[in-house]
Amino acid sequence: MAKRVLATLCYVVKDDRVLLLHRTKEPNLGLWIAPGGKLEFDESPQECALRELYEETGLIGRNPALRGIITEISTRHDYQWLIFIFVVHQVTGEMLHCAERACPEGHLAWVPVQQVLQLPIPGSDAIFFPRVMAQGPLFCAKFVYDQDLGIVSWEQYPG
């Protein structure tokens, strides 16, 4: 039986811009994503989102708002995820700059929210990003992927 990975994404929004990470390694090599990562055994999704945000950006987030829960399944045994998506509007600290201190996952950039969908981002992110940024209800969805991790189908809950 496949093991489901629990993970978070944390979008930092400030002045109509969102902080994204341009990945320089797998997974998602070459794509723009939100900071995030896998939950450790002893932490809540909120704690994970804030820890990953700090580790990947140097920023300390406050009051993370849960905006989405995404289930990703695949015919691949190694690709089963449950992702909690947060948005943070309050951060302190100094952002990592790759020339000064290593950015472990890629290069950080503030991107106007309206331009995010024009960037190379994962297919599921293109679907959930506008919904997560909206002030509507919590966005919950299930994405089904093929062996090559292409989206076969997706469904929003409640349907």
N, C-alpha and C positions, 0 to 999 in steps of 0.2 A: 504494500500500500504506500502511496506517495505521502510524503510529509509536507504539510502546509507551512509555509514561511510567513511569520507575522512581521509586518514592516510598517514604516511611516514615511510620509512625505510632508515637508513643511514649507509652504509658500510664505515668504516674507513680503508684505506689501507696504510700500511707503511712497507717498507723492505720486500715485498712479503708475508706479513702477513695481516690478516684482523681481526678486533676486533669484537668478537661475544659475545652474552649474552646467558648463559645457564639458561633458564627460571626455576624459582622455584615456579611459580604460574601460574594459567590459565590466558589467553589462552596459548596454546603451552607449557604446563607444561612438563619439561624434555627435551625439544628440544632446539637446538642452533639457534638463530636468530640474525639479525642485530638490533641495538638499533632503536627505533622508537615509534610512537604513533599517536594519533588522533589530527587532526588540531583543533585549537581553532578558535572561530568565527572571530577574527580580524587578523589572520595571513595567510601568503602565505605558500605554500608547503615548500619552502626553509627555511623560518623562523621556521616552525614546525620541520623540520628535524634537524636544528641546536639547537633548544630549547630542543628537546627530547634527542639529543646526549649529551648535557650538563647535563640534569637532570639525565640521566641513567648512564653516565660514568664520569662526571666531566671534560670532554674535551671540548674545544672550537674549533669548526670546522671553516674552511675558504674555500671559493669558492666551495660550493657543486655543483657537476655536476649531472644534471638529466640524469639517465641512463635507466630508465624504468617506464612505467605506466601500472599497472596491475588492471584489473577489476575482481572481484571475486563475483560470484552470487551463490545462493543456493535456494533450495526449502524451506529452513528455513527462516522464516520472519526476524529473528535476525542476519542473516549473509549475508550482501550485502556491499561490500567494493570497494573503488577506492583508490589504493595505488601508491604513487609517490616514486620511488626508487632513492636514491642519492648515489654517491660515493664521499668521501672526502679524499684528500691526505695530507692536511695540518691541523694539530691540535696543539694547545698549551694547557697548563694547566696540572694538575696532575690527573691521573686516580683514580677513587674511588677504594678503597680496602675495602672489606666487613668487615674486622675486625676493621678498623679505622672509617669508615663512612658508613652508611647503603647504600647498593646497592638496590634500590627499586624494581627491577624486577628480579634479579638473579645474577649469578656470571659471571664476565667478564674474557675473555681470548683472547690472540693473537694467532690466528691459521694460519699456513701456507695456503695460498690460495689453493694450490694443495690438501690439506687434507680436505677441507670443505665438499665435497660431501661424505666423509667417515663417517661424524658425523650424528647423528640423527637430521635431519632438516625437516621442513614441506615439503610435496611433491611438492608444487608449487615452493618453494625456490630451490629445487634440479633442477627444470627446468629453472628458470630464473637466478639463480646465475651465471652460466658460461657466459650467454649472457650479463648480466649486467657488468661483469668484463671485457668482451672483448672490444676492441677499435672500434667495429662496430657501426652501427646506433642505435638510440634509440630503445629499446626493448619494444614493446607494445603487450599485450596478454590479453585474457579473459579466466578465469578458471571457469568451472561449477562444483559445488559440490552437493553431495546428502545430505540427512538428517543427516548423520553421519559425514559430512564434508570430505568425500572421494572424490577425483577428478573423475568426470564422463567423462569430456572431457576438452580440452583446444585448443585454436586457437591463432596463432600469427598474428598480423596485421602489415603491410599489409600481407595478406594471401599468 
